[in-house]
Amino acid sequence: INIPSTHDFIRKDREGSNRGGCALLVNKKLAYKEVQYGSQIENIEAIWIKIKSSNIFICGFYRSNNYCPIDTFIEYINACMRRLRGKRVMFIGDVNVDQNNISDSKYKKLDLTLKAYNLVQVVQDITRYNYHGNRVTQTTIDVVITNFYSDFNSCNVLDDRIGDHQALKCEIDFSVQKASNTKRYRLETTLLLI
């Protein structure tokens, strides 16, 4: 992977494994800091950043079916949202729950949790193409979940592939107070799944 010099590559590898982990690619022009949400919940792969001078918190995550059951991930969302009450929050990552299969029990559990916190999942396109011989499956398992969708300019699935996943790019408008004036910024965050 070629990381542009204009961006920071923040990653969290799964301990003791060459699989899993998560990463965020963040433009260096954006004033942010990494924040830790220490949790007693095991098998959570997540990185948090806070946009400085704002109430925006972004979580890059990976939820593997074999490593983190959906109930554990929902418990993590509940813990985070209780802690971040009143803040603007965005989760961006691979949830491994197809957002197009609304009859699936994992989808239903996740959807109920999101609704409880006024969170919406905004990715509408296919994010993963998996080839099984002559058969191709198409799923939307890479997601952007947020409680401030009205600030989004766009959320797109890119043509760029990372493994068998498409990359996601979100553009968000927000204001940051600087000294005596307010400047308008566009946040671009790109999800990299490794």
C-alpha atoms as one frame of an Amber mdcrd trajectory, in Angstrom:
protein
   0.000   0.000   0.000   1.358   3.417  -0.953   0.451   5.954   1.706   0.429
   9.546   0.407   2.788  11.831   2.323  -0.178  14.166   2.851  -1.877  11.614
   5.121  -1.262   9.901   8.444  -1.717   6.142   8.524  -3.010   5.121  11.942
  -3.214   1.401  12.528  -3.962  -1.137  15.188  -2.767  -4.650  14.492  -4.383
  -7.683  16.066  -2.043  -8.891  18.783  -0.392 -12.245  18.142  -1.771 -12.607
  14.615  -0.957 -11.651  11.050  -4.689 -11.316  10.362  -7.237  -8.718  11.434
  -6.562  -5.232  12.733  -7.798  -1.908  11.435  -6.470   1.397  10.113  -7.495
   4.959   9.311  -5.971   7.206   6.670  -6.350  10.846   7.767  -5.319  14.014
   5.944  -2.485  15.757   7.842  -4.213  19.135   7.384  -6.891  17.964   9.775
  -6.143  18.757  13.417  -6.974  15.565  15.281  -5.762  13.448  18.139  -5.964
   9.766  18.844  -8.157   8.967  21.801  -8.355   5.719  23.708 -11.581   4.103
  24.702 -10.290   1.461  27.046 -12.876  -1.207  27.295 -13.297  -4.406  29.239
 -14.975  -5.817  26.130 -12.650  -8.340  24.492 -11.859  -8.834  20.806 -12.696
  -5.287  19.730 -10.480  -3.968  16.936 -10.957  -0.205  16.826  -9.072   3.091
  16.522 -10.593   6.365  17.707  -9.718   9.915  16.733 -11.241  13.185  17.916
 -11.295  16.155  15.590  -9.732  18.928  17.668 -11.959  21.884  18.579 -15.054
  19.913  17.680 -17.392  17.298  19.024 -16.597  14.818  16.232 -15.322  11.370
  17.187 -14.407   8.833  14.495 -13.931   5.115  15.058 -12.220   2.940  12.452
 -13.035  -0.699  13.215 -12.972  -4.273  11.993 -15.440  -6.889  13.229 -14.499
 -10.407  12.241 -17.230 -13.048  12.525 -14.742 -15.523  13.995 -13.039 -13.072
  16.393 -15.817 -10.750  17.572 -19.414 -12.044  17.781 -22.125  -9.551  16.813
 -23.404  -9.390  20.408 -19.922  -8.345  21.596 -19.756  -5.642  18.934 -23.216
  -4.361  19.885 -22.131  -4.260  23.531 -19.156  -2.140  22.402 -21.386   0.261
  20.439 -23.633   0.615  23.500 -20.649   1.367  25.772 -19.198   3.915  23.328
 -22.478   5.707  22.688 -23.253   5.985  26.407 -19.810   7.529  26.907 -20.136
   9.841  23.883 -23.668  11.059  24.606 -24.200  14.454  22.961 -21.172  14.098
  20.651 -21.098  13.635  16.890 -19.921  10.078  16.244 -18.920   8.149  13.129
 -18.046   4.457  12.975 -16.359   3.434   9.722 -15.283  -0.133   9.065 -16.018
  -3.714   8.150 -18.974  -4.919  10.216 -19.291  -8.264   8.383 -23.081  -7.969
   8.400 -24.613  -7.559   4.940 -26.672  -4.363   4.996 -28.725  -5.681   2.072
 -29.912  -8.794   3.946 -32.487  -7.199   6.236 -33.999 -10.566   7.225 -30.695
 -11.725   8.795 -30.784 -11.853  12.621 -27.378 -10.108  12.878 -28.671  -7.260
  10.698 -31.806  -6.924  12.833 -29.815  -6.790  16.107 -27.436  -4.195  14.708
 -30.265  -2.129  13.211 -32.149  -1.997  16.535 -28.992  -0.849  18.318 -28.303
   1.879  15.758 -31.885   3.162  15.978 -31.619   3.366  19.791 -28.853   5.988
  19.376 -30.247   7.740  16.256 -27.389   6.277  14.234 -27.767   5.625  10.498
 -25.728   3.465   8.153 -25.058   5.550   5.042 -23.236   3.269   2.552 -25.633
   2.213  -0.199 -23.398   0.508  -2.749 -21.742  -2.895  -2.871 -18.462  -2.904
  -0.916 -17.280  -6.488  -1.313 -17.148  -8.787  -4.305 -16.219 -12.353  -3.424
 -15.509 -14.859  -6.168 -16.298 -18.563  -5.684 -15.414 -20.189  -9.002 -18.128
 -19.059 -11.440 -20.245 -17.542  -8.656 -19.837 -13.994  -7.337 -21.338 -12.696
  -4.100 -21.941  -8.960  -3.659 -22.415  -7.558  -0.182 -22.411  -4.270   1.684
 -20.405  -5.183   4.787 -18.214  -2.067   4.914 -20.181   0.684   6.583 -20.269
   4.271   7.757 -22.517   4.639  10.790 -23.182   8.128  12.143 -25.464  10.377
  14.144 -24.616  13.519  12.101 -25.512  12.508   8.565 -26.843  15.984   7.742
 -23.221  17.256   7.773 -22.139  14.754   5.100 -21.350  16.053   1.613 -20.856
  12.555   0.294 -20.061   9.004   1.209 -18.800   6.961  -1.702 -17.569   3.487
  -2.469 -14.362   3.971  -4.455 -13.162   1.902  -7.393  -9.966   1.275  -5.436
  -9.821  -2.216  -3.990  -8.035  -3.409  -0.917  -8.127  -7.177  -1.079 -11.709
  -8.143  -1.835 -13.148  -4.908  -0.396 -13.782  -1.544  -1.996 -12.438   1.531
  -0.181 -14.858   4.075   1.294 -14.482   7.856   1.256 -16.555  10.328   3.268
 -16.591  14.096   2.947 -18.066  16.056   5.824 -18.442  19.803   6.303 -17.936
  21.164   9.786 -16.821  24.357  11.489 -13.953  24.675  13.936 -13.575  27.690
  16.205 -10.109  29.263  15.807  -9.215  32.307  17.923 -11.846  34.927  17.052
 -13.135  33.484  13.802 -14.737  30.316  12.541 -13.171  28.447   9.652 -15.007
  25.940   7.510 -13.279  22.640   6.785 -14.057  19.582   4.761 -13.160  16.341
   6.461 -12.182  13.569   4.126 -11.682  10.232   5.736 -10.829   7.127   3.814
 -11.219   3.653   5.225  -8.505   1.151   4.529  -9.265  -2.470   5.273  -6.183
  -4.582   5.664
